[in-house]
Amino acid sequence: MTMVNEGGLRWIELDAQGQELTDERKAGLTEDEIDDIIDVFAVQTTEIGEDVAQELSPESRLRALFDKVPQRLGAYLDVIDFCTIPRSYNEVDTLLRAGDALRASVASNSQPLQPSFFLDMLERNGGLVWKDGWIATGKGKELAKPYALPWRRRNDFETN
């Protein structure tokens, strides 16, 4: 009921004919009479709820993740690109340790990040799932595409 209490969903009581029980229809009735009239409940997304759904969508979360720390983008893209088939943790670990993306990614305490960090962040934000191995989601692959080409071009230029 939190989404209802916070205004993200509108709770609707319906009678047996599917008609909404408005405050006007409930006026003068006891709680028991109202309960007897209610046949089913429905919910409707409000504008606030639609805004929250958009903010929490995989698209929004992945874009925010990709944009948050540009030095980590290469590692995220490498993992998504690599995980078009199910991959074990060890395979992803080997991939990231062999490339430059992991070395360019450090935590706020200047310590190198571990491959598990990238798997966790991509999973939490809708870019990866575990299905007999780590595999990129459709949204993960789709959203990585526009980032991949500019990043790869810039990275190629910087390393040459």
DSSP file with accessible surface (Angstrom, degrees, kcal/mol):
  #  RESIDUE AA STRUCTURE BP1 BP2  ACC     N-H-->O    O-->H-N    N-H-->O    O-->H-N    TCO  KAPPA ALPHA  PHI   PSI    X-CA   Y-CA   Z-CA
    1    1 A M     >        0   0  133      0, 0.0     4,-3.0     0, 0.0     5,-0.2   0.000 360.0 360.0 360.0  -6.3    0.0    0.0    0.0
    2    2 A T  H  >  +     0   0  100      1,-0.2     4,-2.6     2,-0.2     6,-0.3   0.912 360.0  52.5 -58.0 -43.3    3.0    2.3    0.2
    3    3 A M  H  4>S+     0   0   80      1,-0.2     5,-2.4     2,-0.2     6,-1.6   0.870 112.1  46.6 -62.4 -34.1    2.6    3.2   -3.5
    4    4 A V  H >45S+     0   0   35      4,-0.2     3,-1.4    -3,-0.2    -2,-0.2   0.949 113.2  48.3 -69.4 -47.4   -1.0    4.1   -2.8
    5    5 A N  H 3<5S+     0   0  120     -4,-3.0    -2,-0.2     1,-0.3    -1,-0.2   0.829 113.2  48.0 -62.1 -32.9   -0.1    6.1    0.3
    6    6 A E  T 3<5S-     0   0  140     -4,-2.6    -1,-0.3    -5,-0.2    -2,-0.2   0.415 118.8-109.1 -89.8  -0.7    2.7    8.0   -1.5
    7    7 A G  T < 5S+     0   0   26     -3,-1.4    42,-0.5     2,-0.3    41,-0.4   0.566  87.9 114.9  88.8   9.6    0.4    8.8   -4.5
    8    8 A G  S   <S+     0   0    2     -5,-2.4    38,-2.1    -6,-0.3     2,-0.4   0.770  80.4  30.8 -82.7 -26.1    2.0    6.5   -7.0
    9    9 A L  E    S-A   45   0A  45     -6,-1.6     2,-0.5    36,-0.2    -2,-0.3  -0.977  73.0-137.6-130.7 147.3   -1.1    4.4   -7.4
   10   10 A R  E     -A   44   0A  93     34,-3.1    34,-1.8    -2,-0.4     2,-0.5  -0.916  20.0-141.1-104.3 122.4   -4.8    5.1   -7.1
   11   11 A W  E     -A   43   0A  99     -2,-0.5     2,-0.5    32,-0.2    32,-0.2  -0.751  20.6-167.8 -84.6 128.2   -6.7    2.5   -5.1
   12   12 A I  E     -A   42   0A  20     30,-3.2    30,-2.7    -2,-0.5     2,-0.5  -0.971  11.7-153.8-125.5 125.7  -10.2    1.9   -6.7
   13   13 A E  E     -A   41   0A  39     -2,-0.5     8,-2.8     8,-0.3     2,-0.4  -0.849  18.8-166.9 -96.5 132.7  -13.0   -0.1   -5.1
   14   14 A L  E     -AB  40  20A  31     26,-2.9    25,-3.4    -2,-0.5    26,-1.7  -0.923  12.7-136.3-123.0 147.2  -15.5   -1.6   -7.6
   15   15 A D    >   -     0   0    9      4,-2.5     3,-2.1    -2,-0.4    23,-0.1  -0.226  46.5 -83.1 -87.4-176.5  -18.9   -3.1   -7.2
   16   16 A A  T 3  S+     0   0   68     21,-0.4    -1,-0.1     1,-0.3    22,-0.1   0.746 130.8  53.5 -63.3 -22.2  -20.1   -6.3   -8.9
   17   17 A Q  T 3  S-     0   0  150      2,-0.1    -1,-0.3     3,-0.0     3,-0.1   0.408 120.5-107.7 -90.4  -0.3  -20.9   -4.4  -12.1
   18   18 A G  S <  S+     0   0   42     -3,-2.1     2,-0.3     1,-0.3    -2,-0.1   0.609  72.6 142.6  85.0  12.4  -17.4   -2.9  -12.2
   19   19 A Q        -     0   0  120      1,-0.1    -4,-2.5     3,-0.0    -1,-0.3  -0.681  54.9-110.2 -90.0 140.0  -18.6    0.5  -11.2
   20   20 A E  B     -B   14   0A  69     -2,-0.3     2,-1.1    -6,-0.2    -6,-0.2  -0.401  19.5-131.1 -69.3 138.0  -16.3    2.6   -8.9
   21   21 A L        -     0   0    7     -8,-2.8    -8,-0.3    -2,-0.1    -1,-0.1  -0.780  34.6-169.2 -88.6  97.5  -17.5    3.2   -5.4
   22   22 A T     >  -     0   0   46     -2,-1.1     4,-1.7     1,-0.1     5,-0.2  -0.334  38.1-103.0 -81.0 168.0  -17.1    6.9   -5.1
   23   23 A D  H  > S+     0   0  126      1,-0.2     4,-1.3     2,-0.2    -1,-0.1   0.872 124.0  56.6 -58.7 -35.4  -17.3    8.9   -1.9
   24   24 A E  H  4 S+     0   0  151      1,-0.2     3,-0.3     2,-0.2    -1,-0.2   0.898 106.7  47.8 -64.8 -39.7  -20.7   10.0   -3.0
   25   25 A R  H  4 S+     0   0  107      1,-0.2    -1,-0.2    -3,-0.2    -2,-0.2   0.802 113.0  49.2 -71.0 -28.2  -21.9    6.4   -3.4
   26   26 A K  H >< S+     0   0   46     -4,-1.7     3,-2.5     2,-0.1    -1,-0.2   0.678  82.8 118.8 -83.3 -16.6  -20.5    5.6    0.1
   27   27 A A  T 3< S+     0   0   74     -4,-1.3     3,-0.1     1,-0.3    -3,-0.0  -0.217  84.0   9.6 -56.2 128.6  -22.2    8.6    1.8
   28   28 A G  T 3  S+     0   0   84      1,-0.3     2,-0.3     0, 0.0    -1,-0.3   0.384 102.5 117.9  85.5  -5.6  -24.6    7.5    4.5
   29   29 A L    <   -     0   0   60     -3,-2.5    -1,-0.3     1,-0.1     2,-0.1  -0.688  62.8-122.6 -95.9 150.5  -23.5    3.9    4.4
   30   30 A T     >  -     0   0   76     -2,-0.3     4,-2.5    -3,-0.1     5,-0.2  -0.386  30.5-104.9 -79.7 166.8  -22.0    2.0    7.3
   31   31 A E  H  > S+     0   0  148      1,-0.2     4,-2.8     2,-0.2     5,-0.2   0.902 123.5  51.2 -57.5 -41.5  -18.5    0.3    7.0
   32   32 A D  H  > S+     0   0  117      2,-0.2     4,-2.1     1,-0.2    -1,-0.2   0.902 109.0  49.6 -64.9 -40.7  -20.3   -3.1    6.8
   33   33 A E  H  > S+     0   0   87      2,-0.2     4,-1.4     1,-0.2    -2,-0.2   0.910 112.1  48.6 -65.3 -39.2  -22.6   -1.9    4.0
   34   34 A I  H  X S+     0   0   24     -4,-2.5     4,-2.1     1,-0.2     3,-0.5   0.940 110.3  51.2 -64.8 -45.6  -19.6   -0.5    2.0
   35   35 A D  H  < S+     0   0   91     -4,-2.8    -1,-0.2     1,-0.2    -2,-0.2   0.866 108.1  53.1 -59.0 -37.0  -17.7   -3.8    2.5
   36   36 A D  H  < S+     0   0  137     -4,-2.1    -1,-0.2     1,-0.2    -2,-0.2   0.820 109.9  48.0 -67.9 -31.0  -20.7   -5.7    1.2
   37   37 A I  H  < S+     0   0   59     -4,-1.4   -21,-0.4    -3,-0.5     2,-0.2   0.849  89.7  93.5 -79.1 -33.3  -20.9   -3.6   -1.9
   38   38 A I     <  +     0   0   25     -4,-2.1   -23,-0.2     1,-0.2     3,-0.1  -0.412  42.2 166.0 -66.6 123.5  -17.1   -3.9   -2.7
   39   39 A D        -     0   0   99    -25,-3.4     2,-0.3     1,-0.4   -24,-0.2   0.797  62.7  -5.3-103.4 -45.1  -16.6   -6.8   -5.1
   40   40 A V  E     -A   14   0A  67    -26,-1.7   -26,-2.9   -25,-0.1    -1,-0.4  -0.934  61.0-129.3-145.4 167.1  -13.0   -6.2   -6.4
   41   41 A F  E     -A   13   0A 109     -2,-0.3     2,-0.3   -28,-0.2   -28,-0.2  -0.889  20.0-174.1-117.3 152.4  -10.2   -3.7   -6.1
   42   42 A A  E     -A   12   0A  34    -30,-2.7   -30,-3.2    -2,-0.3     2,-0.4  -0.936  10.9-147.4-137.9 159.9   -8.2   -2.1   -8.9
   43   43 A V  E     -A   11   0A  78     -2,-0.3     2,-0.4   -32,-0.2   -32,-0.2  -0.967   6.7-162.6-127.9 149.6   -5.2    0.1   -9.0
   44   44 A Q  E     -A   10   0A 102    -34,-1.8   -34,-3.1    -2,-0.4     2,-0.3  -0.999  24.5-118.5-132.1 133.0   -4.4    2.8  -11.5
   45   45 A T  E     -A    9   0A  70     -2,-0.4   -36,-0.2   -36,-0.2     2,-0.1  -0.543  30.2-150.6 -70.9 132.5   -1.0    4.3  -12.0
   46   46 A T     >  -     0   0   37    -38,-2.1     4,-2.5    -2,-0.3     5,-0.2  -0.395  33.0 -96.7 -92.3 176.5   -0.9    8.0  -11.3
   47   47 A E  H  > S+     0   0  147      1,-0.2     4,-2.2     2,-0.2     5,-0.2   0.905 128.3  52.2 -61.0 -39.2    1.4   10.6  -12.9
   48   48 A I  H  > S+     0   0   95    -41,-0.4     4,-2.4     1,-0.2    -1,-0.2   0.928 109.0  50.1 -61.4 -44.4    3.7   10.3   -9.9
   49   49 A G  H  > S+     0   0    4    -42,-0.5     4,-2.7   -41,-0.3    -2,-0.2   0.890 108.9  51.3 -62.2 -39.0    3.7    6.5  -10.3
   50   50 A E  H  X S+     0   0  116     -4,-2.5     4,-2.3     2,-0.2    -1,-0.2   0.907 109.3  50.8 -65.3 -39.2    4.6    6.9  -14.0
   51   51 A D  H  X S+     0   0   98     -4,-2.2     4,-2.5     2,-0.2    -2,-0.2   0.920 111.7  47.2 -63.1 -43.7    7.5    9.2  -13.1
   52   52 A V  H  X S+     0   0   54     -4,-2.4     4,-2.3     2,-0.2    -2,-0.2   0.924 110.5  52.2 -64.4 -43.7    8.8    6.7  -10.5
   53   53 A A  H  X S+     0   0   62     -4,-2.7     4,-0.6     1,-0.2    -2,-0.2   0.914 111.3  47.4 -60.2 -40.5    8.5    3.8  -13.0
   54   54 A Q  H >< S+     0   0  109     -4,-2.3     3,-0.9     1,-0.2     6,-0.4   0.934 111.5  50.3 -65.6 -44.0   10.5    5.8  -15.6
   55   55 A E  H 3< S+     0   0  138     -4,-2.5    -2,-0.2     1,-0.2    -1,-0.2   0.855 116.0  42.3 -63.4 -34.3   13.1    6.7  -13.0
   56   56 A L  H 3< S+     0   0  101     -4,-2.3    -1,-0.2    -5,-0.2    -2,-0.2   0.422  87.9 118.7 -94.8   2.5   13.5    3.1  -11.9
   57   57 A S  S <X S-     0   0   17     -3,-0.9     4,-2.7    -4,-0.6     5,-0.3  -0.267  77.6-114.8 -66.5 152.8   13.4    1.6  -15.4
   58   58 A P  H  > S+     0   0   42      0, 0.0     4,-2.9     0, 0.0     5,-0.3   0.888 116.1  57.4 -55.2 -36.4   16.4   -0.4  -16.6
   59   59 A E  H  > S+     0   0   45      1,-0.2     4,-2.3     2,-0.2     5,-0.2   0.950 111.0  40.3 -59.9 -49.9   17.0    2.3  -19.3
   60   60 A S  H  > S+     0   0   32     -6,-0.4     4,-2.3     2,-0.2    -1,-0.2   0.912 117.1  48.6 -67.0 -42.8   17.2    5.1  -16.8
   61   61 A R  H  X S+     0   0   75     -4,-2.7     4,-2.3     2,-0.2    -2,-0.2   0.919 113.5  46.4 -66.4 -40.9   19.2    3.1  -14.2
   62   62 A L  H  X S+     0   0    0     -4,-2.9     4,-3.0    63,-0.3     5,-0.2   0.922 111.5  51.1 -68.4 -42.0   21.7    1.9  -16.8
   63   63 A R  H  X S+     0   0  109     -4,-2.3     4,-2.2    -5,-0.3    -1,-0.2   0.932 111.8  47.9 -59.0 -44.8   22.2    5.3  -18.4
   64   64 A A  H  X S+     0   0   61     -4,-2.3     4,-1.8     2,-0.2    -1,-0.2   0.914 112.4  49.3 -62.8 -40.8   22.8    6.8  -14.9
   65   65 A L  H  X S+     0   0   11     -4,-2.3     4,-0.8     1,-0.2    -2,-0.2   0.940 112.3  47.3 -63.2 -46.4   25.3    4.0  -14.2
   66   66 A F  H  < S+     0   0    2     -4,-3.0    -1,-0.2     1,-0.2    -2,-0.2   0.861 118.5  41.4 -63.9 -35.6   27.2    4.5  -17.5
   67   67 A D  H  < S+     0   0   97     -4,-2.2    -1,-0.2    -5,-0.2    -2,-0.2   0.697  97.1  78.2 -86.4 -19.2   27.3    8.2  -17.0
   68   68 A K  H  < S+     0   0  162     -4,-1.8    -1,-0.1     1,-0.3    -2,-0.1   0.914 110.9  11.3 -62.3 -50.5   28.2    8.3  -13.3
   69   69 A V    >X  -     0   0   35     -4,-0.8     3,-2.3     1,-0.1     4,-0.5  -0.871  67.1-163.5-131.6  97.2   31.9    7.5  -13.5
   70   70 A P  H >> S+     0   0   80      0, 0.0     3,-1.1     0, 0.0     4,-0.5   0.798  86.6  66.0 -54.9 -28.9   33.2    7.7  -17.0
   71   71 A Q  H 34 S+     0   0  117      1,-0.3     4,-0.3     2,-0.1     3,-0.1   0.719 101.7  49.9 -66.8 -18.8   36.4    5.7  -16.1
   72   72 A R  H <> S+     0   0   39     -3,-2.3     4,-2.1     1,-0.1     3,-0.3   0.567  85.3  89.0 -93.5 -11.9   34.2    2.7  -15.4
   73   73 A L  H <X S+     0   0   12     -3,-1.1     4,-2.8    -4,-0.5     5,-0.3   0.907  83.4  55.0 -55.6 -44.5   32.3    2.8  -18.7
   74   74 A G  H  X S+     0   0    0     -4,-0.5     4,-2.6     1,-0.2    -1,-0.2   0.902 108.3  48.0 -58.5 -41.4   34.8    0.6  -20.5
   75   75 A A  H  > S+     0   0    0     26,-0.3     4,-2.4    -3,-0.3    -1,-0.2   0.930 112.0  49.6 -66.5 -43.1   34.6   -2.2  -18.0
   76   76 A Y  H  X S+     0   0    3     -4,-2.1     4,-2.4     1,-0.2    -2,-0.2   0.941 113.9  45.7 -59.5 -47.0   30.7   -2.1  -18.1
   77   77 A L  H  X S+     0   0    4     -4,-2.8     4,-2.7     1,-0.2     5,-0.2   0.899 110.8  53.0 -65.5 -40.4   30.7   -2.2  -21.9
   78   78 A D  H  X S+     0   0   34     -4,-2.6     4,-2.4    -5,-0.3    -1,-0.2   0.922 110.6  47.5 -60.1 -43.5   33.3   -5.0  -22.0
   79   79 A V  H  X S+     0   0    0     -4,-2.4     4,-2.2     2,-0.2    -2,-0.2   0.943 113.5  46.4 -65.9 -45.9   31.2   -7.1  -19.6
   80   80 A I  H  < S+     0   0    3     -4,-2.4    56,-0.3     1,-0.2    -2,-0.2   0.940 114.7  47.7 -62.0 -44.9   28.0   -6.6  -21.5
   81   81 A D  H >< S+     0   0  110     -4,-2.7     3,-0.6     1,-0.2    -1,-0.2   0.897 114.7  46.6 -62.0 -40.1   29.7   -7.3  -24.9
   82   82 A F  H >< S+     0   0   46     -4,-2.4     3,-0.6    -5,-0.2     2,-0.4   0.823 103.3  64.2 -71.3 -32.6   31.4  -10.4  -23.5
   83   83 A C  T 3<  +     0   0    0     -4,-2.2    53,-3.2     1,-0.2    -1,-0.2  -0.111  56.7 117.2 -93.3  41.3   28.2  -11.8  -21.9
   84   84 A T  T <  S+     0   0   70     -3,-0.6    -1,-0.2    -2,-0.4    -2,-0.1   0.680  87.7  34.7 -77.3 -15.0   26.2  -12.3  -25.0
   85   85 A I  S <  S-     0   0   90     -3,-0.6    51,-0.1    49,-0.1    49,-0.1  -0.908 117.7 -74.9-125.8 158.1   26.3  -16.0  -23.9
   86   86 A P        -     0   0   61      0, 0.0     2,-0.4     0, 0.0    49,-0.2  -0.297  55.5-170.8 -57.6 132.2   26.3  -17.2  -20.3
   87   87 A R  B     -C  134   0B  53     47,-1.6    47,-3.7    -4,-0.1     2,-0.1  -0.967  17.9-125.9-126.9 144.1   29.7  -16.6  -18.7
   88   88 A S     >  -     0   0   45     -2,-0.4     4,-2.0    45,-0.2     5,-0.2  -0.371  30.7-108.6 -78.9 164.7   31.1  -17.7  -15.3
   89   89 A Y  H  > S+     0   0   82      1,-0.2     4,-3.1     2,-0.2     5,-0.2   0.918 120.8  54.9 -58.3 -43.4   32.5  -15.3  -12.8
   90   90 A N  H  > S+     0   0  115      1,-0.2     4,-2.5     2,-0.2    -1,-0.2   0.870 105.8  51.3 -61.4 -36.6   36.0  -16.7  -13.6
   91   91 A E  H  > S+     0   0   78      2,-0.2     4,-2.3     1,-0.2    -1,-0.2   0.926 113.1  44.4 -66.1 -43.1   35.5  -15.9  -17.3
   92   92 A V  H  X S+     0   0    0     -4,-2.0     4,-2.7     2,-0.2     5,-0.3   0.916 112.0  53.7 -67.3 -40.3   34.5  -12.3  -16.6
   93   93 A D  H  X S+     0   0   31     -4,-3.1     4,-2.5     1,-0.2     5,-0.2   0.939 110.0  47.2 -57.5 -47.5   37.3  -12.0  -14.0
   94   94 A T  H  X S+     0   0   94     -4,-2.5     4,-1.6     1,-0.2    -1,-0.2   0.919 111.6  51.5 -62.0 -44.3   39.8  -13.1  -16.7
   95   95 A L  H  X S+     0   0   51     -4,-2.3     4,-0.9     1,-0.2     3,-0.2   0.950 113.9  42.2 -56.8 -52.2   38.4  -10.7  -19.3
   96   96 A L  H  < S+     0   0    1     -4,-2.7     6,-0.7     1,-0.2     3,-0.4   0.878 113.2  51.0 -69.6 -36.5   38.5   -7.7  -17.0
   97   97 A R  H  < S+     0   0  110     -4,-2.5    -1,-0.2    -5,-0.3    -2,-0.2   0.795 108.4  54.3 -71.8 -23.0   42.0   -8.4  -15.6
   98   98 A A  H  < S+     0   0   80     -4,-1.6    -1,-0.2    -3,-0.2    -2,-0.2   0.704 105.6  61.8 -82.5 -19.8   43.4   -8.8  -19.1
   99   99 A G  S  X S-     0   0   23     -4,-0.9     4,-0.5    -3,-0.4     3,-0.1  -0.400  85.0-114.8-104.4 179.9   42.2   -5.4  -20.3
  100  100 A D  H  > S+     0   0   86      1,-0.2     4,-1.7     2,-0.1     5,-0.2   0.689  98.3  79.2 -84.2 -21.6   42.8   -1.8  -19.5
  101  101 A A  H  > S+     0   0    7      1,-0.2     4,-0.5     2,-0.2   -26,-0.3   0.890  93.7  47.6 -60.5 -40.1   39.2   -1.1  -18.3
  102  102 A L  H >4 S+     0   0   12     -6,-0.7     3,-1.2     1,-0.2    11,-0.4   0.919 110.0  52.1 -68.6 -40.0   39.7   -2.6  -14.9
  103  103 A R  H 3< S+     0   0  154     -4,-0.5    -1,-0.2    -7,-0.3    -2,-0.2   0.829 107.8  53.0 -65.0 -29.6   43.0   -0.8  -14.3
  104  104 A A  H 3< S+     0   0   55     -4,-1.7     2,-0.6   -33,-0.1    -1,-0.3   0.600  96.7  82.3 -80.0  -9.4   41.3    2.5  -15.2
  105  105 A S    <<  +     0   0    0     -3,-1.2     8,-1.6    -4,-0.5     2,-0.3  -0.862  56.4 164.2-105.2 115.7   38.5    1.8  -12.6
  106  106 A V  B     -E  112   0C  69     -2,-0.6   -35,-0.1     6,-0.2     2,-0.1  -0.928  33.7-117.0-127.9 154.4   39.3    2.6   -9.0
  107  107 A A    >   -     0   0   25      4,-3.3     3,-2.1    -2,-0.3     6,-0.0  -0.263  43.6 -93.3 -77.8 173.8   37.1    3.1   -5.9
  108  108 A S  T 3  S+     0   0  126      1,-0.3    -1,-0.1     2,-0.1    -2,-0.0   0.756 127.5  59.0 -63.6 -20.3   36.9    6.4   -4.1
  109  109 A N  T 3  S-     0   0  102      2,-0.1    -1,-0.3     1,-0.0    -2,-0.0   0.230 119.8-110.1 -92.1  14.5   39.7    5.2   -1.8
  110  110 A S  S <  S+     0   0   95     -3,-2.1    -2,-0.1     1,-0.3     3,-0.0   0.555  77.3 132.4  69.4  12.0   42.0    4.8   -4.8
  111  111 A Q        -     0   0  114      1,-0.1    -4,-3.3    -5,-0.0    -1,-0.3  -0.686  65.7-101.3 -89.5 145.6   41.9    1.0   -4.6
  112  112 A P  B     -E  106   0C  77      0, 0.0    -6,-0.2     0, 0.0     2,-0.2  -0.365  36.9-119.3 -65.1 144.6   41.3   -1.0   -7.7
  113  113 A L        -     0   0   18     -8,-1.6    -8,-0.1   -11,-0.4     0, 0.0  -0.575  24.0-125.0 -81.5 150.8   37.7   -2.3   -8.1
  114  114 A Q    >>  -     0   0   85     -2,-0.2     3,-1.5     1,-0.1     4,-0.9  -0.604  22.0-112.2 -92.9 155.1   37.1   -6.1   -8.4
  115  115 A P  H 3> S+     0   0    0      0, 0.0     4,-2.0     0, 0.0     3,-0.4   0.847 115.4  66.2 -55.1 -32.4   35.3   -7.7  -11.3
  116  116 A S  H 3> S+     0   0   61      1,-0.2     4,-2.7     2,-0.2     5,-0.2   0.839  93.1  61.2 -60.4 -30.9   32.4   -8.6   -8.8
  117  117 A F  H <> S+     0   0   52     -3,-1.5     4,-2.7     2,-0.2    -1,-0.2   0.935 106.0  45.1 -59.0 -46.9   31.7   -4.9   -8.5
  118  118 A F  H  X S+     0   0    0     -4,-0.9     4,-2.3    -3,-0.4     5,-0.2   0.899 113.3  49.4 -69.1 -38.9   30.9   -4.6  -12.2
  119  119 A L  H  X S+     0   0    4     -4,-2.0     4,-2.5     2,-0.2    -1,-0.2   0.940 113.3  47.6 -62.6 -45.8   28.8   -7.7  -12.2
  120  120 A D  H  X S+     0   0   56     -4,-2.7     4,-2.9     2,-0.2     5,-0.2   0.929 113.0  46.8 -61.5 -48.1   26.9   -6.5   -9.2
  121  121 A M  H  X S+     0   0   37     -4,-2.7     4,-1.4     1,-0.2     6,-0.2   0.904 113.7  48.1 -65.4 -40.0   26.3   -3.0  -10.6
  122  122 A L  H  <>S+     0   0    0     -4,-2.3     5,-3.2    -5,-0.2     6,-1.1   0.901 113.8  47.4 -68.2 -37.2   25.2   -4.3  -14.0
  123  123 A E  H ><5S+     0   0   87     -4,-2.5     3,-1.5     4,-0.2    -2,-0.2   0.949 110.9  50.6 -67.6 -47.1   22.8   -6.8  -12.4
  124  124 A R  H 3<5S+     0   0  154     -4,-2.9    -1,-0.2     1,-0.3    -2,-0.2   0.791 113.9  46.1 -59.4 -29.7   21.3   -4.2  -10.0
  125  125 A N  T 3<5S-     0   0   28     -4,-1.4   -63,-0.3    -5,-0.2    -1,-0.3   0.273 120.7-101.4-103.7  11.5   20.7   -1.8  -12.8
  126  126 A G  T < 5S+     0   0   17     -3,-1.5    14,-0.4     2,-0.2    -3,-0.2   0.622  91.9 109.3  87.4  14.9   19.1   -4.3  -15.3
  127  127 A G  S   <S+     0   0    0     -5,-3.2    10,-1.9    -6,-0.2     2,-0.3   0.691  79.7  27.7 -95.8 -20.7   22.1   -4.9  -17.6
  128  128 A L  E     -D  136   0B   1     -6,-1.1     2,-0.3     8,-0.3    -2,-0.2  -0.971  58.7-172.7-137.9 152.8   22.9   -8.5  -16.6
  129  129 A V  E     -D  135   0B  49      6,-2.4     6,-2.6    -2,-0.3     2,-0.7  -0.947  29.1-116.2-136.7 160.8   21.1  -11.5  -15.2
  130  130 A W  E     +D  134   0B 141     -2,-0.3     2,-0.2     4,-0.2     4,-0.2  -0.889  43.7 153.0 -98.7 114.9   22.2  -14.9  -13.9
  131  131 A K  S    S-     0   0  143      2,-3.1    -2,-0.1    -2,-0.7    -1,-0.0  -0.738  90.1 -41.7-139.5  85.8   20.9  -17.7  -16.1
  132  132 A D  S    S+     0   0  157     -2,-0.2     2,-0.2   -46,-0.1    -2,-0.1   0.809 139.4   0.9  57.9  28.6   23.4  -20.6  -15.8
  133  133 A G  S    S-     0   0    2    -47,-0.1    -2,-3.1     2,-0.1     2,-0.4  -0.698 107.5 -58.3 143.0 166.5   26.0  -17.9  -16.1
  134  134 A W  E     +CD  87 130B  32    -47,-3.7   -47,-1.6    -4,-0.2     2,-0.4  -0.645  59.0 174.7 -76.7 126.9   26.1  -14.1  -16.4
  135  135 A I  E     - D   0 129B  35     -6,-2.6    -6,-2.4    -2,-0.4   -51,-0.2  -0.999  31.7-113.5-137.5 139.3   24.3  -13.0  -19.5
  136  136 A A  E     - D   0 128B   6    -53,-3.2    -8,-0.3    -2,-0.4     2,-0.1  -0.439  31.9-126.7 -69.5 140.9   23.5   -9.5  -20.8
  137  137 A T     >  -     0   0   28    -10,-1.9     4,-2.5    -2,-0.1     5,-0.2  -0.393  24.3-108.4 -78.2 164.6   19.9   -8.5  -20.9
  138  138 A G  H  > S+     0   0   51      1,-0.2     4,-2.6     2,-0.2     5,-0.2   0.920 123.2  48.4 -58.5 -43.1   18.2   -7.2  -24.0
  139  139 A K  H  > S+     0   0   73      2,-0.2     4,-2.7     1,-0.2     5,-0.2   0.889 109.0  53.9 -65.4 -38.7   18.1   -3.7  -22.5
  140  140 A G  H  > S+     0   0    0    -14,-0.4     4,-1.7     2,-0.2    -2,-0.2   0.948 112.6  42.2 -60.4 -47.3   21.7   -4.0  -21.4
  141  141 A K  H  X S+     0   0   85     -4,-2.5     4,-1.3     2,-0.2    -2,-0.2   0.920 115.7  50.3 -65.5 -42.6   22.9   -4.8  -25.0
  142  142 A E  H  < S+     0   0  103     -4,-2.6     3,-0.3    -5,-0.2    -2,-0.2   0.922 114.1  42.7 -62.5 -45.6   20.6   -2.2  -26.5
  143  143 A L  H  X S+     0   0    6     -4,-2.7     4,-0.6     1,-0.2    -1,-0.2   0.760 108.9  58.7 -77.0 -22.3   21.7    0.6  -24.2
  144  144 A A  H  X S+     0   0    7     -4,-1.7     4,-2.5    -5,-0.2     3,-0.4   0.820  90.6  74.4 -74.0 -28.6   25.4   -0.3  -24.4
  145  145 A K  H  X S+     0   0  155     -4,-1.3     4,-1.2    -3,-0.3    -1,-0.2   0.910  95.1  45.2 -54.8 -52.6   25.4    0.2  -28.2
  146  146 A P  H  4 S+     0   0   85      0, 0.0    -1,-0.2     0, 0.0    -2,-0.1   0.829 118.8  44.8 -65.5 -25.3   25.3    4.0  -28.4
  147  147 A Y  H  X S+     0   0   46     -4,-0.6     4,-1.9    -3,-0.4     5,-0.2   0.815 104.4  65.0 -80.7 -32.2   28.0    4.2  -25.7
  148  148 A A  H  X S+     0   0   25     -4,-2.5     4,-2.9     1,-0.2     5,-0.2   0.924  98.4  47.4 -64.3 -50.2   30.2    1.5  -27.2
  149  149 A L  H  X S+     0   0   95     -4,-1.2     4,-2.7     1,-0.2     5,-0.2   0.959 115.1  43.1 -63.9 -50.8   31.3    3.1  -30.4
  150  150 A P  H  > S+     0   0   64      0, 0.0     4,-2.5     0, 0.0     5,-0.2   0.916 117.0  48.6 -61.2 -39.3   32.2    6.6  -29.1
  151  151 A W  H  X S+     0   0   27     -4,-1.9     4,-2.9     2,-0.2     5,-0.2   0.941 112.2  47.6 -65.3 -43.9   34.0    5.0  -26.1
  152  152 A R  H  X S+     0   0   65     -4,-2.9     4,-2.7    -5,-0.2     5,-0.2   0.916 112.9  49.0 -64.9 -41.0   35.9    2.5  -28.3
  153  153 A R  H  X S+     0   0  163     -4,-2.7     4,-2.3    -5,-0.2    -1,-0.2   0.940 114.0  45.4 -62.9 -46.4   37.0    5.3  -30.7
  154  154 A R  H  X S+     0   0  113     -4,-2.5     4,-2.6    -5,-0.2    -2,-0.2   0.924 114.2  48.9 -63.4 -43.0   38.1    7.5  -27.9
  155  155 A N  H  X S+     0   0   41     -4,-2.9     4,-1.7    -5,-0.2    -2,-0.2   0.914 110.7  50.2 -65.0 -40.2   39.9    4.7  -26.1
  156  156 A D  H  X S+     0   0   86     -4,-2.7     4,-0.8    -5,-0.2    -1,-0.2   0.919 112.4  48.0 -62.8 -41.1   41.7    3.6  -29.4
  157  157 A F  H >< S+     0   0  165     -4,-2.3     3,-0.7     1,-0.2    -2,-0.2   0.928 111.5  49.6 -65.3 -43.6   42.8    7.2  -29.9
  158  158 A E  H 3< S+     0   0  128     -4,-2.6    -1,-0.2     1,-0.2    -2,-0.2   0.789 112.8  46.7 -68.3 -27.7   44.1    7.6  -26.4
  159  159 A T  H 3<        0   0   79     -4,-1.7    -1,-0.2    -5,-0.2    -2,-0.2   0.550 360.0 360.0 -93.9  -5.7   46.1    4.4  -26.5
  160  160 A N    <<        0   0  168     -4,-0.8    -3,-0.0    -3,-0.7    -4,-0.0  -0.583 360.0 360.0 -97.1 360.0   47.7    5.0  -29.9
